[in-house]
Every structure is written in structure tokens, then in C-alpha cells.
Amino acid sequence: MAIIGWIVFGLVVGVIARFLKPGADPMGIIVTALLGIAGSFVGGFLGHVIKGGDIDSAGPAGWLGSIAGAIILLIAYHFFTRPKP
């Protein structure tokens, strides 16, 4: 059940990140979920570096950190997958 929770949490975070970042995002639901899950790890890592301790993922700081991490990964994804001139 924990894995299903991670997937659902990642999907929600990925959708929110895609909504907040302007521009078209031609990716499917699986990539969106993976982006959100990875964004949670990036946000948790950045929160650990900034705060110096663990952040409760269920609290507002955990959600905001996860969304910020997903947006960072979304920008990096577009940087590396954009068409070359």
C-alpha cells in the first residue's frame, strides 16, 4: 500500500507542477507520476540541506518542497529534451 501511496502522491505533485509551470508539457501520466516522485526526493533533499533535518512529507513544507523539486525537474527535463536547431 505504501508504494501505491507514493505513486498517487507523485501523480498529484507532478500534475500541480505541470499546472504551475507555463508552456506545453507533452508527457503522459506515467512520466508525470515519475516526475512528481522524483520531485519529492529533490524537494526533500533541498529541505534537508536548508533546514538541516527531516521534513514531514505530510505537512505544508513537504508538499511545497515536493512541488518545487518537481518544477526544478520539469525545467531540467525540458532543457535536455528540447529540439536542437
N, CA, C and O of each residue as an XYZ file, in Angstrom:
340
protein
N       0.814     -1.201      0.000
C       0.000      0.000      0.000
C       0.853      1.258      0.000
O       0.438      2.291     -0.526
N       2.033      1.179      0.582
C       2.895      2.361      0.623
C       3.345      2.748     -0.782
O       3.464      3.934     -1.087
N       3.592      1.775     -1.627
C       4.030      2.075     -2.995
C       2.909      2.770     -3.761
O       3.164      3.705     -4.520
N       1.688      2.326     -3.568
C       0.548      2.970     -4.227
C       0.406      4.406     -3.727
O       0.086      5.305     -4.505
N       0.638      4.625     -2.445
C       0.602      5.983     -1.891
C       1.653      6.877     -2.514
O       1.376      8.037     -2.823
N       2.866      6.352     -2.705
C       3.939      7.129     -3.355
C       3.551      7.485     -4.787
O       3.785      8.608     -5.233
N       2.957      6.533     -5.508
C       2.568      6.790     -6.896
C       1.483      7.860     -6.960
O       1.555      8.770     -7.786
N       0.482      7.755     -6.096
C      -0.600      8.747     -6.088
C      -0.060     10.120     -5.684
O      -0.402     11.129     -6.300
N       0.781     10.158     -4.652
C       1.379     11.420     -4.215
C       2.216     12.024     -5.351
O       2.140     13.225     -5.608
N       3.011     11.192     -6.027
C       3.824     11.670     -7.141
C       2.984     12.184     -8.285
O       3.331     13.184     -8.913
N       1.879     11.509     -8.566
C       0.997     11.959     -9.635
C       0.392     13.318     -9.304
O       0.347     14.204    -10.157
N      -0.070     13.484     -8.080
C      -0.664     14.764     -7.672
C       0.381     15.882     -7.727
O       0.103     16.966     -8.239
N       1.570     15.623     -7.204
C       2.633     16.631     -7.218
C       3.049     16.954     -8.651
O       3.261     18.120     -8.982
N       3.167     15.938     -9.502
C       3.532     16.163    -10.898
C       2.498     16.985    -11.644
O       2.852     17.862    -12.431
N       1.221     16.710    -11.404
C       0.159     17.479    -12.057
C       0.182     18.929    -11.590
O       0.034     19.845    -12.399
N       0.366     19.140    -10.300
C       0.432     20.516     -9.779
C       1.633     21.253    -10.372
O       1.521     22.420    -10.746
N       2.782     20.577    -10.460
C       3.985     21.213    -11.028
C       3.773     21.563    -12.498
O       4.176     22.636    -12.948
N       3.138     20.654    -13.248
C       2.870     20.939    -14.661
C       1.883     22.080    -14.815
O       1.971     22.850    -15.772
N       0.952     22.199    -13.891
C      -0.022     23.286    -13.938
C       0.649     24.629    -13.636
O       0.317     25.641    -14.254
N       1.591     24.642    -12.690
C       2.232     25.896    -12.272
C       3.294     26.381    -13.251
O       3.548     27.583    -13.336
N       3.918     25.469    -13.992
C       4.953     25.869    -14.948
C       4.285     26.196    -16.281
O       3.574     25.359    -16.836
N       4.505     27.406    -16.801
C       3.867     27.770    -18.070
C       4.471     27.003    -19.240
O       5.607     26.533    -19.177
N       3.697     26.890    -20.295
C       4.149     26.224    -21.508
C       3.553     24.837    -21.641
O       3.015     24.274    -20.688
N       3.663     24.299    -22.851
C       3.117     22.974    -23.137
C       4.034     21.893    -22.574
O       5.258     22.008    -22.630
N       3.427     20.847    -22.033
C       4.163     19.718    -21.475
C       3.641     18.429    -22.097
O       2.744     17.797    -21.540
N       4.188     18.031    -23.243
C       3.682     16.829    -23.905
C       4.254     15.551    -23.289
O       5.149     14.933    -23.865
N       3.751     15.160    -22.144
C       4.191     13.922    -21.500
C       2.971     13.202    -20.946
O       1.946     13.821    -20.660
N       3.093     11.906    -20.802
C       1.977     11.098    -20.346
C       1.847     11.060    -18.835
O       2.605     11.704    -18.110
N       0.883     10.301    -18.384
C       0.585     10.222    -16.960
C       1.689      9.496    -16.193
O       1.951      9.824    -15.035
N       2.335      8.521    -16.819
C       3.406      7.785    -16.140
C       4.606      8.688    -15.918
O       5.190      8.681    -14.834
N       4.982      9.460    -16.919
C       6.112     10.386    -16.768
C       5.782     11.466    -15.755
O       6.651     11.899    -14.998
N       4.521     11.906    -15.737
C       4.099     12.899    -14.749
C       4.236     12.352    -13.330
O       4.721     13.050    -12.439
N       3.807     11.098    -13.117
C       3.930     10.479    -11.793
C       5.392     10.312    -11.407
O       5.767     10.589    -10.267
N       6.220      9.863    -12.341
C       7.654      9.707    -12.062
C       8.308     11.050    -11.753
O       9.158     11.150    -10.869
N       7.903     12.076    -12.489
C       8.416     13.423    -12.235
C       8.038     13.889    -10.836
O       8.864     14.479    -10.139
N       6.811     13.636    -10.418
C       6.375     14.035     -9.082
C       7.093     13.270     -7.983
O       7.462     13.852     -6.963
N       7.296     11.962     -8.181
C       8.011     11.162     -7.184
C       9.459     11.632     -7.070
O       9.976     11.813     -5.967
N      10.108     11.825     -8.214
C      11.495     12.313     -8.194
C      11.556     13.721     -7.617
O      12.500     14.057     -6.902
N      10.553     14.549     -7.921
C      10.492     15.890     -7.358
C      10.373     15.874     -5.848
O      10.900     16.756     -5.168
N       9.684     14.878     -5.322
C       9.578     14.733     -3.869
C      10.943     14.462     -3.256
O      11.280     15.002     -2.203
N      11.726     13.618     -3.926
C      13.074     13.343     -3.430
C      13.954     14.588     -3.511
O      14.698     14.885     -2.576
N      13.873     15.317     -4.624
C      14.672     16.543     -4.773
C      14.255     17.574     -3.734
O      15.105     18.193     -3.094
N      12.948     17.760     -3.562
C      12.452     18.709     -2.563
C      12.840     18.315     -1.150
O      13.198     19.168     -0.339
N      12.771     17.020     -0.853
C      13.191     16.542      0.467
C      14.672     16.749      0.703
O      15.089     17.109      1.803
N      15.474     16.518     -0.342
C      16.919     16.734     -0.221
C      17.228     18.208      0.000
O      18.034     18.554      0.863
N      16.582     19.085     -0.784
C      16.824     20.527     -0.608
C      16.349     20.999      0.766
O      17.000     21.837      1.389
N      15.230     20.474      1.239
C      14.753     20.827      2.577
C      15.702     20.351      3.648
O      15.905     21.039      4.649
N      16.290     19.178      3.453
C      17.257     18.654      4.409
C      18.518     19.525      4.426
O      19.084     19.783      5.488
N      18.952     19.972      3.251
C      20.147     20.812      3.172
C      19.883     22.177      3.811
O      20.720     22.693      4.551
N      18.720     22.755      3.521
C      18.419     24.094      4.029
C      18.110     24.067      5.522
O      18.640     24.871      6.289
N      17.247     23.133      5.929
C      16.799     23.089      7.320
C      17.763     22.326      8.214
O      17.912     22.644      9.394
N      18.413     21.322      7.650
C      19.339     20.533      8.445
C      18.696     19.354      9.129
O      19.324     18.730      9.984
N      17.478     19.027      8.790
C      16.782     17.891      9.386
C      15.725     17.373      8.444
O      15.587     17.857      7.321
N      14.982     16.392      8.903
C      13.934     15.826      8.069
C      12.706     16.726      8.060
O      12.396     17.390      9.049
N      12.012     16.739      6.925
C      10.783     17.499      6.776
C       9.634     16.511      6.717
O       9.713     15.506      6.010
N       8.566     16.787      7.452
C       7.387     15.933      7.427
C       6.730     16.050      6.054
O       6.269     17.126      5.674
N       6.688     14.942      5.310
C       6.160     14.989      3.949
C       4.657     15.262      3.915
O       4.140     15.696      2.886
N       3.954     15.019      5.006
C       2.512     15.254      5.031
C       2.179     16.706      5.337
O       1.045     17.133      5.120
N       3.130     17.464      5.829
C       2.878     18.855      6.179
C       3.016     19.780      4.986
O       3.419     19.349      3.906
N       2.686     21.045      5.173
C       2.766     22.017      4.074
C       4.176     22.181      3.521
O       4.346     22.356      2.315
N       5.177     22.127      4.372
C       6.555     22.276      3.887
C       6.939     21.103      2.999
O       7.657     21.285      2.015
N       6.480     19.918      3.323
C       6.759     18.751      2.494
C       6.096     18.843      1.132
O       6.705     18.515      0.114
N       4.854     19.289      1.114
C       4.146     19.451     -0.158
C       4.802     20.527     -1.008
O       5.020     20.324     -2.202
N       5.118     21.671     -0.405
C       5.738     22.758     -1.166
C       7.132     22.366     -1.662
O       7.510     22.699     -2.785
N       7.885     21.667     -0.833
C       9.199     21.203     -1.253
C       9.100     20.199     -2.388
O       9.913     20.231     -3.312
N       8.124     19.315     -2.334
C       7.930     18.335     -3.396
C       7.534     19.007     -4.703
O       8.030     18.640     -5.768
N       6.653     19.978     -4.626
C       6.233     20.696     -5.836
C       7.394     21.500     -6.404
O       7.592     21.520     -7.619
N       8.163     22.163     -5.547
C       9.331     22.921     -6.014
C      10.346     21.984     -6.667
O      10.906     22.313     -7.713
N      10.585     20.834     -6.066
C      11.502     19.865     -6.659
C      11.001     19.365     -8.001
O      11.794     19.184     -8.925
N       9.688     19.135     -8.129
C       9.120     18.683     -9.395
C       9.231     19.762    -10.470
O       9.489     19.450    -11.632
N       9.042     21.021    -10.096
C       9.189     22.113    -11.063
C      10.642     22.205    -11.532
O      10.894     22.412    -12.719
N      11.591     22.054    -10.620
C      13.006     22.067    -10.992
C      13.298     20.936    -11.978
O      13.983     21.147    -12.979
N      12.782     19.740    -11.702
C      12.992     18.612    -12.607
C      12.283     18.810    -13.941
O      12.789     18.383    -14.978
N      11.121     19.451    -13.926
C      10.397     19.717    -15.164
C      11.167     20.683    -16.046
O      11.222     20.502    -17.263
N      11.760     21.701    -15.451
C      12.587     22.643    -16.215
C      13.813     21.932    -16.778
O      14.176     22.147    -17.935
N      14.455     21.086    -15.972
C      15.607     20.326    -16.447
C      15.201     19.363    -17.555
O      15.940     19.199    -18.525
N      14.040     18.721    -17.432
C      13.547     17.798    -18.452
C      13.378     18.522    -19.782
O      13.781     18.009    -20.825
N      12.783     19.714    -19.748
C      12.592     20.482    -20.977
C      13.913     20.978    -21.541
O      14.062     21.082    -22.758
N      14.855     21.280    -20.696
C      16.163     21.743    -21.158
C      16.882     20.639    -21.942
O      17.504     20.906    -22.970
N      16.792     19.398    -21.447
C      17.518     18.300    -22.079
C      16.746     17.638    -23.223
O      17.355     16.959    -24.050
N      15.440     17.815    -23.293
C      14.660     17.167    -24.350
C      14.153     18.123    -25.414
O      13.430     17.697    -26.315
N      14.500     19.382    -25.346
C      14.023     20.315    -26.362
C      14.691     20.014    -27.700
O      15.816     19.515    -27.737
N      14.009     20.314    -28.787
C      14.606     20.041    -30.102
C      15.802     20.940    -30.360
O      15.801     22.122    -30.014
N      16.795     20.371    -30.962
C      18.007     21.128    -31.294
C      17.785     21.840    -32.638
O      17.179     21.267    -33.543
N      18.268     23.074    -32.773
C      18.076     23.807    -34.041
C      18.948     23.243    -35.160
O      18.907     23.742    -36.285
